[in-house]
Amino acid sequence: MLKLMQDVLVPLCSYLTHRQARSIGITFVDSSKLQVCQNLRILRHQVFEGVAKRGKRMMEWFYGFKLYLIIND
């Protein structure tokens, strides 16, 4: 997956820059967790070592990434 991310990063950034819309009103932001392992296995996890971080949702801690979604009118 890390190799694939390196190959796709530049085209994805280019596409998102091209599709970027001007914000003319209300913007809604939401986040979701992308948990890569259970909390008990954090110290043994090696796939995303140095990339993934501990995060907190409303009532729970997790180890992984946060995915943000921004929607405008």
C-alpha positions as CSV (number, residue, x, y, z in Angstrom):
1,M,0.0,0.0,0.0
2,L,2.8,2.4,0.8
3,K,4.3,1.8,-2.7
4,L,0.9,2.4,-4.3
5,M,0.5,5.7,-2.3
6,Q,3.8,7.0,-3.7
7,D,2.7,6.3,-7.3
8,V,-0.8,7.8,-6.9
9,L,0.0,10.9,-4.7
10,V,0.9,13.3,-7.5
11,P,-2.0,12.5,-9.9
12,L,-4.4,12.6,-7.0
13,C,-3.2,16.0,-5.8
14,S,-3.4,17.3,-9.4
15,Y,-7.0,16.0,-9.8
16,L,-8.1,17.5,-6.5
17,T,-6.6,20.9,-7.3
18,H,-8.4,20.8,-10.7
19,R,-11.7,19.9,-9.1
20,Q,-11.5,22.4,-6.3
21,A,-14.6,24.6,-6.1
22,R,-14.9,28.2,-4.7
23,S,-16.6,28.3,-1.4
24,I,-19.5,30.8,-1.6
25,G,-21.5,29.7,1.5
26,I,-21.8,27.2,4.2
27,T,-19.2,24.4,4.5
28,F,-19.8,21.2,6.4
29,V,-16.8,19.3,7.8
30,D,-17.0,15.7,9.1
31,S,-14.3,13.2,10.1
32,S,-14.1,9.5,10.3
33,K,-11.5,7.1,11.7
34,L,-9.4,4.7,9.7
35,Q,-8.2,2.3,12.4
36,V,-5.2,0.2,11.4
37,C,-5.1,-2.1,14.4
38,Q,-6.7,-2.7,17.8
39,N,-5.3,-0.6,20.7
40,L,-3.7,-3.7,22.4
41,R,-1.6,-4.3,19.3
42,I,-0.2,-0.8,18.8
43,L,3.3,-1.6,20.0
44,R,3.6,-4.7,17.7
45,H,2.1,-3.0,14.6
46,Q,4.8,-2.4,11.9
47,V,3.0,-1.7,8.6
48,F,2.3,2.0,9.3
49,E,5.0,2.5,11.9
50,G,5.9,6.2,12.0
51,V,2.9,7.2,9.8
52,A,-0.1,6.3,11.8
53,K,-0.8,8.1,15.1
54,R,-3.1,7.8,18.1
55,G,-6.3,9.7,17.7
56,K,-9.5,10.4,19.6
57,R,-13.0,10.2,18.5
58,M,-15.9,11.5,20.7
59,M,-15.7,8.6,23.2
60,E,-12.8,6.4,22.2
61,W,-9.1,6.3,21.3
62,F,-7.8,4.6,18.2
63,Y,-4.6,4.0,16.3
64,G,-4.6,5.0,12.6
65,F,-5.6,7.9,10.5
66,K,-8.4,10.5,10.4
67,L,-10.3,11.0,7.2
68,Y,-11.8,14.5,6.8
69,L,-14.7,15.2,4.4
70,I,-15.5,18.8,3.5
71,I,-18.7,19.6,1.6
72,N,-19.7,23.1,0.4
73,D,-22.8,24.3,-1.3
